[in-house]
Amino acid sequence: MTDTDVHAEHTTDEHQHGADCGHQSVEHGDHVDYMHGEHMHAEHEDHYDEH
């Protein structure tokens, strides 16, 4: 496993990232990531991938 592997850790039911969620947003290519502690979340279907 490498640092670039992506893991689904949190569902969108647990927390919904967006403009008013309190997490910093970062443009990342064709999508927006959200800073979540020491890692970033990227929405993917019904969960968030961490990277």
N, C-alpha and C positions, 0 to 999 in steps of 0.2 A: 504494500500500500504506500502511496506517495502523498505528499502534501497537497497535490492537486485533486485527489479523490474527493468526491462529494458524498455526503451522508445526509439522509433525511432524518432529522431529529425532532422537529416540532410540527404539529399539524396546524392548519389555518384556523381550526376550531379553538386552539389554545390561545392564540393571539393573532390579530389581524394588523399587519404592518400597513402604514399609509401616512398621509400628510400630517395627521395629528396623533400618531402613536407614541411619540416621545423618543424614537430612535432616529439617529442621523441617517439620512439617505445618501447613497453614493451611486452615481451613474456608472454602469458596468457593461459596456458594449450595448447590446440591444435590450437591456433590462435595468432595473434599479435594485441594488442590494441595500440592506439595512444593517447598520452596526448593532451587534447584540453581544455585549460583553467584549471578549477578545476575538470574536469571529464575526462573519457577515452572514446574513440570511438572504437567500434569493427564492422568491416564490416559484413553486413548481407543482402544478396541478393542485392537490389537496394538502400539500405540506411545504415546508421550507427546506431547501438544501443549505448546508453550512459550508462555507469556504473561507 
